[in-house]
């Protein structure tokens, strides 16, 4: 965990240095940008049943934080880290940490498709296609909403499919 925090700090420093050199309206590439958000899983489907996410006895929330390396206005690469907190029976704890690298395909009107690989400390792995839309763009930041669709395998559990909702700020 110590190495992960060190790696994240180095990426943050690189991102901040890049932001100081380039304004969001600067079209120079490659460009580095960062973001933070909140993720709510809504529903999970698997052969052993359906989980209605945060509408039952438990509450789960994720905090995606990432660095995007934009090669052009059409494509980029993203490193995302997502600690997940779960609350159940009055007890809350970090129950998972996700490393989520992926390729970004950027389209017109602030729409991006991100195709992510997924590696979880819970022992699960898989893929997560994410559809992302910028809903408000400011001079030095933007606000976005996203629909992640995680597919997970492994750890002696059935394949699962989840629908989530994410919102956040990019800078």
Beta strands, then each sheet from edge to edge (+ up, - down):
strand 1: 31-46
strand 2: 49-51
strand 3: 58-70
strand 4: 75-88
strand 5: 91-99
strand 6: 102-106
strand 7: 111-120
strand 8: 125-137
strand 9: 142-153
strand 10: 160-170
sheet 1: 2+ 1- 3+ 4- 5+ 7- 6+
sheet 2: 2+ 1- 10+ 9- 8+
end
